[in-house]
Amino acid sequence: MKAASRVYTSGLLLVSACTGGPDPGPIPIVEATISAVQEALLDGRTTCRSVVEQHLDRIATFDYQINAITVLNPRATERADSIDQAIAARSDLGSLFCVPMLVKDNFDTHDMVTTGGSIALIESVPPDDAFMVRRIREEGAIIVAKTNMAEWAFSPRQTVSSSFDTTRNAYALDRVPAGSSGGTASGIAASFGLIGLGSDTGNSIRGPSSHLALVGIRSTIGLTSRDGVIPLAFDRDIAGPMGRTVEDVARVFNVLAGYDPADPYTEDGRSRREADYTSFLNREGLTGARLAVLRELVDTEDADSAVIRVFHTALEDLQTLGAQIIDLDFDLESQLSRTGMFCRRFRYDMSQYLASLGANAPLGDVVEVLETGQFSVHAETGLRNGSEEPLGVHPADRDPPCPGYFENEARQAYKSELIAAMEDAGVEAVIYPSWTSPPAEITRGYEEYRGDNSQRVAPATGLPAITVPMGYTYQDYPAGLQILGRPYSEGALFKLAYAYEQGTRHRHPPRGFSELTSGGGY
């Protein structure tokens, strides 16, 4: 069978030939990659409808175990049919054609409810798509489902919402997937989609990705748009991809990164995005790399010895793969103790989001949920925030207002001093465990919450960071290696993460989520 020949032009995939072969049917999709599925489509071994239906079948069969999915896209197969028609007609196809995706329930979708994990928004259907949702759809991706999240994205500990209840870790059903993007993480780990979208204010892409043996990236503040994503703290929020391989995450990141006039922060990164992040994927990318360990995120009192052993093995592997490892001389605690690092703005940011819903907005002010009781016990702490004035004063009455990221002197000083320390040490990136503890028991998600390193550097500084699987502890609990770089160094992070991933091959699928159908291999 002759493979289809293809030409890349203007970001689109042009099918110039597609020859016949065996009758199309199901293909293996557990741990499938974007490139493998697209090759099977173009070679005629399957159809987009079949690929989408296989993922929907997996959700129907397995989701009762993990509760990752909130709502299905009722038009997913219809969209798949249109892509099959485009393939048959040898039409231009977007770079993500027929990529079944999961999208966190705080991304606006004009054709599905967007609850943000809150029962108060259980019937809220936004008037349009979030910027990132629009971009992936323009490139041919198919949203097969929305995913559960921690209510209002408050919790990095676990994924519990008042709208769709509790999500479990696909690797250990008695453990948390972390929060708040735990639904996307557990769903992608169980192969309910090829890749997914999450959001990260402090931990919520990298933390769940680490607990589910995924790759997740938090970009530089200014490189990616948050328009249409329900906010938690707009000066810290980031949205982005979570996937099973570095290559897949880089492919989707190509589509997501870039300027958006609806998000003023992206003005800073307007000319800073790379032309193609997949061009950085190099198996030898660690050769000659100089990396620094941030020991304050390793040698902690609550660090689990099994996780630290895995991390030390990761350091040995990095050196074997060509990297030089040193310790970074940097006083992290003094940076975190700076005054003015954080300003409570959830109520204000939510008022802006609710206004964007127009006349159909179910709320005018998020504080109304405290009056109606439309919240769970898991969200009460975040809503009340230990204050007699819940969620802070009314947005119109705040004086002075919360500073934006670029105007926050404490955060900018933290960033500058960390970059200076990296420059003095001559290092390309900083490394540490994404968590120094295994996933907590699901019934003790709050009590056993510890070891969350994702909160401590990237969100305050605005620097980019990626987590990649580094092994497992105890009963197959995933652990992640986090790599943090300078502003707009996402290309370098992809390079380092890819070389480590390819050199170690730690990821394996969770047990109990086997292939449903047999098919020809790739």
N, C-alpha and C positions, 0 to 999 in steps of 0.2 A: 504494500500500500504506500503510495506516494504521499508524503506530508504536504500540507498546504503551504504555499509560499506567501509571505506577508511582507508588507512594507510599512514602516512607521512614518507617519507624516502629520505634523501639526497636533501631536498628542493623540491621534486616532489610529486605530489598527485597520488597515485596508486589506481585506481579503481579496487577493488577486487570483487565487485558484483554490478549489476545494474538491478533491477527487473523492470518488466513492470508496466504499469499504464494506465491512460487515454491517448488518442492520444495527442502528443505534439502540442503545439500551442503558441500563444502570451501569455505573462505574463505581469503583471504590471511592468513598468520600471521607472515611475516617482518616484524619491527618492530611487530607488533600490540600494541595497548594493552589494558588491562583493560576500559576503558569500551567500546571498539570491539567487542571480542569479546562482551561481555555484551549490547550493543545488537543484534548479529547473532543471538544466541540468542533474545532476546525478540521480535525481528521475524520469527522463523521462517526465517531464511536459512541456518541451520546448526543442528547439534545438539551437545550437550556431548560425546557419544561421538565425533563427527567431529573436534571440536577436539582432544580428547585423542589420538585416533589420528593426527592430523596431526603432533602434536609427537613422538609415539613413532616415527613414520615418519622424521622428521628425525634423531632420535637414531640409528636403525638405518642411515640413509644416510650421515650425516656424522661420527658420533662417532669413527670410526677415525682421523680426521685430528687430533683434538685430545685424545681420551681424557679427556673431562670427566666422564663418567658412570661410577658404580660399580655400582649395582644399579637395576633398574626396579621399580616398584611393581606387583606381580602383580594388584592389585585396582583399578587405575586406571580401566579401562573399566567395570568393575562400578559403581564410584562415579559415573562419568559417566552411566550409565544411570539411576541413582536421581535424579540432578539433572534429567535430561530428563523423568522422570516427574513431578517436582515442578513443573517449568515447565508441562507440559501440564495439570496439575491446578490451576494458578494458586495454588500454595502459597507460603508464606513462603520466601524465599531469603536466605541469608547475603550479606553485603556482598562476599564474594569468591567468589560461586558460579561454579563451573566455571572457576576460574583455575588453569591448569596451572603447578605450581611445582617448582623444583629446590631440594633441601635438602642442605646440606653434611653430610658423613659424620661429623660430631661431634654432631649433634642426635639424641637418642633417638627412635626410631620403633619402636613395638611390633610392627610387621608387616614390618620389614626390618632387616638387620644394620646395626649402627653400630660402625664400626671405629676411628674417630679417626685413620685413616691408618696403623694398625698391624696387621701380620699377626697379632699376638698376640690381636686381637679379631675376627678374620675370621669367626668363627661366633657372635659375641655379638649376640643379639636382646634388647633391653631389655624389662623387664616393662610399661612404659607409655611414653607420649609425653612429650617435652619440653614445657614450658609453651607455647612459641611454636608448636610443631607442633600441639598440641591446639587452640590458638586459631584457627589458620588453617583447620584441618579443621572446627571448629565453624561457621566463617563460609563454608563451602562450597568452599574451595580443594581442589584435587586434587594431591597429591604424585605426579608422574609418575616421578621418579627421585631418587636420592641422588647427590652429586657428590664428586669426588676432592678431596683436601686434602693439604697438607704433613703429614708424619708427626708425630703428636701436636701439630700446629699450631706446631711449633718454628720454621719458616722463613718469614720475610717475603720471601725472595729468589725462591723458586720453589715449585712444587706437585709434590712427589715423595713418594709413600707406599710403604711396604713391602707394603701390601695391594692397591693398584691402579696402581702405577707412576707415570708422568710425564704431566702435562697440559701442552698447548701453547697458545700464544696464538692465538686465532682470527683475529686481524688479521695475524699473521706467524708461520707455523708453526715457524720457526727461532728464535723468541723465547719468553721466559718469560711467564706471565700474572701473575707475582709470587706471593706466598703469604700466608696459607695457604689462602684461599678461592678459589684459582685455578680450581677445577673449576666452581664456581657462576658465576664471572665469565665464563669462556670459553663455558660452556653457554648462559647468558642472552644473551651477545653474538651467538651463532649461532642464536638463536631456538629453543632446545630446550625452553624454558618461557617464560611471560610474565614471570616475575619469580622471584627466589630468595632463600634465606636463607644468610647467612654469619656468621662470628664474627670479632671484632677485639680482640686483646689489645694489639697495638701498631700494627698496620698492616692487618690481614688482611681487612677489608671495603673500606677506602678505597684501599689500595694496588692490589689487583687490579681494583677498579672503575675506577681511573684508567688502568691499562694496557689496559682493554677498553672504554673510552669509555662507561662506565656511571655511574649515580648510586648512591652508597652512603653511608649515614649511620651514624655511631657516636654513640649517644645519650649523654646525661648519665648518669653512674653513679648508679643509683637509680631511673631511669625505666623500665627494661625488665628483665625477668627472665632469668636464666641457668640456671634450673632445668632439668636434663636435658640440658645441653650439656657435653660432655666438657671439663673445665677445663684451662687452661694456667697461669693465675695468677688465682685467683678475685677478688682485689682489683683486677684490671685488665680482666678479661674483659667483653666486651659482645657481644651477638648482635643481628642485625637484617637489614633488607632490602637487596637489591642489584637494581637494575632499569634499564630503558632510558630511563625518563622520571621526572622529579621527581614528577609526579602519581601514577604507579603506586606509587612508593616511599612517598609520603604516604598513599595508600589502605591499603597493607599496614601501615604504621606505626600507623595508627589501631587496627588489630586487635592489634598486638603490645605497645604501650605500656600500662603500668598495673601496679597492685599485684599481687603474688603472694606469699602467705604462705610459700611454700617458698623464697623468696629474701629473706633479711633486709634486703638493701640497698634493696629497693623500698619499705621503710617510709619512707625519706627522701623519696621522690617520690610518696607515696601520694595527695596532693592537688594534685600539680603538673602532671599531664598535661592537655593541652588537650582540649576536647570533640570537636573535629574539625580535624585538621591540614590537611585539604584546603581549609578555609576561609581559609587564609593564602595560597593560590595566587593571585597577582595579577601580571598582566603589567607593571604599573607599579610593582612592588614595590621597584625600585631608585631611584625618584624621591625625591630628598632623603636617601637613605641615606648615612651617613658610615662609610667603611670604612678600615681601617688595614693597610698592608703590613708584615709582619714580615720585615725585610730580612735578618736572619741566616738565613732559610730561602730566600733568593733569591740573594744575592751570595756564593756559596760557591766554594771552590777547585775542587770536582769538578762544578760545575753545567755542563750541556751547553748550548752557546750556542743551539741550535735550540729547546730547551725554554724557555729564558729569553726568546727572541724571541716565542714563542707567549704566554707569560705577559704580556709587555709589551703585546701586542695585546689580551689580555684586559682589562688595566687601561684601555686606551683605550675598549674596548667598554663597560665598566662606567660610565665617565664619560659616554659617549654616551647610555647608558640612564638617566642621571640621578643617578649616585652621585658623591659627593665622595671622593677618594682621598688619604690622607696616609700618612706613614711613622710607625710606632709606636716611641716611645722606650722600649725594653725590653731589658734585658741577659739574653738567653736562656741564654747559656752559664753564667752564674753560678747560674741556677736549676737547670740540669741537673747542676751539680757539687755540689749539696746532698747531704750524707750521709744515708743511711737512706731513699733514694727507692725502693729495690727490695729485696725479701727473697725468697730462693728458697723457693718453697712448692709447686712442682709435685708433688712426691712426696706431700705431705700432702693437697693438693686431690684428687689421683687416688685416694688411699685412701678419701676420702669418696665419690667417684663410684663406685668399684668396689663399695663396701658397698651402694650403692643398687641394684645389680644383683641382690642377693640371693644365694641359694645357687648360682645358675648363673653367677656371675661367673667368667670364665676366669683371673683373677689375683686375688691378695690384696694385692699390693704391686707397683707398676709396676717396681720395681728387678729383679723376676724376669726381665724381658725381657733384661737384660744377662747373666743366667746362662744363658738358653736360646738366646741369639743371635737372637731374634725382632725384629730391627730392621735398618734399612738403614744404609749408610754416611752417608747424608744426615742421619740422626737421631742418630748417635753423639755428635756434639759436644754437642747439647742434653741427651742422657741423662747423659753423664759430666760435663758442665758444668765441665771443667777441674779436677775435684776428686778427691782420693784417696777421698773418701766420696761415691760417685755420688748425684746428686740431693739432696745434703744429708743431714743426719742423719734418722733415723727420726722420723716425725711425733710419736710419743709422747715423744721425748726432746728436742725443741726447747725451749730455755729461754734467753731469753724467746721466746715464739711470734712469728710474723710479725704486725705490726700490720695491722688492716684498713684499708681506704681512708679511712674517716672518722676513724680514730685515728692516721693517719700524719701526724705534724707537718710533715715536710718537704714532702710533697705538698700538704697544705692551705695551707702558706705560699706555695708556688709558685702555686697557684690564686688565692689572695687577692691576691698582688702583681700577677699578670697582669690580674685583674679591675680592680684599682685603676688600673693603667696605661690600661686601656680607658676607665674612667670619666674619668680626667684628660684623655684625648684626645677624649672625647665621641664615641666610635665605637660602632657597633652590632655590628660583628664584625671579626675579623682574617682576612686572606686571604694565601695563599701557594700555590706549586705543590705538588700532592700528591707529585710526584716532580720532581727537577731533572735527571733522566736518562731516556732512553728505555728500553724493556724490554731486558734483557740477552739475549745469545745463550743459547740453551737449554743448550748444552754448557759454558757458562761462567757459570752462574747465580750461583755464589759469588764468582768472581773479579771479575765486572763489577757486583756489587751496590754501588750508590751512589745518593745523591740521595733517599733515603727520608725525606721530611719527616713522614710520618704518625706516626712513633715519638716525636716530640720535644715535643709539647705536650699533645694530648688525653689520651693514656693516663695520664700522671702526674697531670695536673690533674683528670681526670674530667670535663672540659668537652666539650660536644657539637661535632661537626664533620661536615660533609657535603662530598663531592667531586662535581663535575659536569664533564662534558666541556668542554674549552676549546680543542680543536683537535688537530692531528696534526703529527708531525715525520717527516722522512726518508721512508721507504717506508711511509707511512700508519700510523705508530706513534701510538696515542692518548696524549693528555696531559690531566691533570685539574687543575681549579682547586679548592682546598680553602678552605672558609669555616668559621671557628670562632667560637662565640658564648659567651655567659654560661650559667651553669647553667639548665637547663630552658628554653632559648630555641629549641627545635627548630622551633616555629612560625615564628619569624623566619628561621631558616636555610632552611626550605622556601620562604618568601616570596622571599628573595634569590636562591636557586638557581633557582627557577622563572622569575623575571624575566630572569635571565641566560640560561638555557636557551632561553626563548622568543624572546629578542632576538638570539640568535646561531645557534641551530639547528646546532650543530657535529656532532652524532652522525649517523653513517651506518653501515649494517651492514657487516660484514667481507666481503670478496670471497670467492667460492667456496662460499657457503652460501645459494644462491638458493632461491626458492620451488619446492616440489616439485609443487604442483597449482595449477591456475588456478581462480579462483572470482570471484564477484561482489565488487565493491569495497564499501567501507563507506559 
